[in-house]
Every structure is written in structure tokens, then in C-alpha cells.
Amino acid sequence: MDLLGMSVKYLLQGIGFVVYFPIHLLLQLLIFLWTYVVVVPFSWLWRYILSPIYQFIWHYALQPIWQYIIYYPIRQIWRTIFQSSLRWIHKEIIQPTIKWFRSIFS
């Protein structure tokens, strides 16, 4: 009986190895390929080609567009129209309403 149990145990271990080994080998190959074939060239590509291009485009194209075409006009519109309107609403509507509620509930 002990021999049959050992045989079944080793048979199951062999089946487990046959099933697991190709999956493990494929996973290790993918990790190796990702680490040494994909990451290293793309890190070089990003560091020496794409990052300087991105910084140049951001510094000389996108930042001036953002700053002078979008940010300053919106800031001026906010200061002249929305901020003064909100200040008026707060001063003339919200504060008197809060004072009125305080006088009622105190």
C-alpha cells in the first residue's frame, strides 16, 4: 500500500510539473523580454528622444497657448464678471438670509 501511495504521489507531481512548467517558462520568458528587450530601449527612447521633444513642445508651444490664449482671458473674465457677481450674491442675498435665520432661531 505504501508503494501505491508513493507511486500516486510521484505521478501527481509529474503531472503537476508537466502542466506548470510550460506556464512558468512562458511567464519567465515574457518577464525577460519585457525587462531587457522592451524596457531598456524604450527608456533610452524616452530619455533621449521623446522627453526633449515633449519638453520643447510644452515650453515653446503649449505653455504660451495656455498662458496667453486661455489663462489670462479666462482670469480677466472671472475677475470682471463672475467674481463680482458672486461677491454681490454673497453680500446682498446670502448674508442677509443667514442673519434672518439667526434672528429667527436664536
N, C-alpha and C positions, 0 to 999 in steps of 0.2 A: 504494500500500500504506500509505503514511503517513497518507493521508486516511481510509482504512478503520479504521486503529488509533485515530486521534483520534475518529472517529465512535463507535466501540465504547466508548471511554473515556468520552466525554461522555454516551452513552446509559446506561452503568452508573452514572455519577454522578447522572444524573437519576432513575433507578430507586431508587438509594440514598436520595436526597433525598425522593422521594415516600413511601418506606417509613419512613424515620427521622423525618421532620418531624412527622407526627401523634403519634407516640410521645413525641417531645421536647416538643411543645406540650402534650400531656396531662400529662406529668410536671411541666412548669413551672407549669401551672395548678393542679395539686394542691399543689405547694410553696407557691404564692402563697396558695391558700385555707387551707392548714394554718397558714402563718405569720401571716396578717393576719385571717382570719375565725375560726379556731378557737383559736389560742394566746392572742391578746390578750384576748378576752372570758373565756376560762377562767382565765387568770392573774388577771384582775380578780375573777372569781367566787371563786377560791380565796383570794386575799389578803383580800378584804373580807367574804366571807360564810362560806365553808366552814371556813377556818382558825380564825376566832374561835369558831365553833360547836364544832369539834373540840377546841380548847383548853379551852373551857368544860366540855364533856362529860368530857374527860380529867381536868381539875383537880378538878371537883366530884362526879363520879360514879365513873369507872373507877379513879382512883388510890386513893380511900378504900376501894373494894371490894377492890382488890388488896392494899392495905396492911393493913387490919384484918380482912378476912374470909379472905384466902388466905395472905398472907405471914407474919403473926405466929403463927397457929396451926400452920402447917407448920414454922416455925422452932422453935417450942416442942416439937413432936413430934420434930423432928430432934435437938434437944439432949437430950431426955429418953430417947428410945428408941434411935434409930439411932446417934447418935454414941457413946453409952456402950456399945452392943453392938459397934460396930466397934472401939472402943478396947480392949474386953475380948478380942475375937478377935485383935487385933494383939498385945496383951501376953501372952496365955496360949497362943496357938497359933502365930502366925507367927514371933515372936521365938525361942521355943524350937526351932522347926523349923529356922530359919536357924542357930542356934548348934549344933544337932546336925549339920547338913550341914557346917558349918565344921570341927567336930571330926573328922568322917569324912574330908574331903578335904584336910586340911592335914597 
